[in-house]
Structures are given as C-alpha cells and as structure tokens.
C-alpha cells in the first residue's frame, strides 16, 4: 500500500512510498504522470519528507540515483 504525503514545496505536490516494493512516487506540480523510483530505501523517503527543501533533496539524493 502506498503511503502518500502532501508536502510544502514549490515544485512537488506530494510524494508516496510503498515499503513492500521500495517504490518512491513523486508527484510534481508541473508534470504528469508521477515519477516512480525503484529500490529506494525507507530512510531516503523519511529524510525526503523532513527535508527543508524538497526540491533540493530530490535533485541531490534521488534524481539520477535511482531507476524509474
């Protein structure tokens, strides 16, 4: 089951995580469909949720580091 969270970000609406399949979902404000990243550890998701800048965290720790 996907655990969804609406986030305060100028670029991202919400993100979700499926802990059973290690899938991270990122729903950007300016694109459809959602991006789905594979093999993302839960610690990355939790840190993403708590990051002061979701966009910076995404660019530094998720984009180009996990397959989608």
Residue, then its C-alpha position, 0 to 999 in steps of 0.5 A: x500500500x502506498x503511503x502518500x504525503x502532501x508536502x510544502x514545496x514549490x515544485x512537488x505536490x506530494x510524494x508516496x512510498x510503498x515499503x513492500x516494493x521500495x517504490x518512491x512516487x513523486x508527484x510534481x506540480x508541473x508534470x504528469x504522470x508521477x515519477x516512480x523510483x525503484x529500490x529506494x530505501x525507507x530512510x531516503x523517503x523519511x529524510x525526503x519528507x523532513x527535508x527543508x527543501x524538497x526540491x533540493x533533496x530530490x535533485x541531490x539524493x534521488x534524481x539520477x540515483x535511482x531507476x524509474 
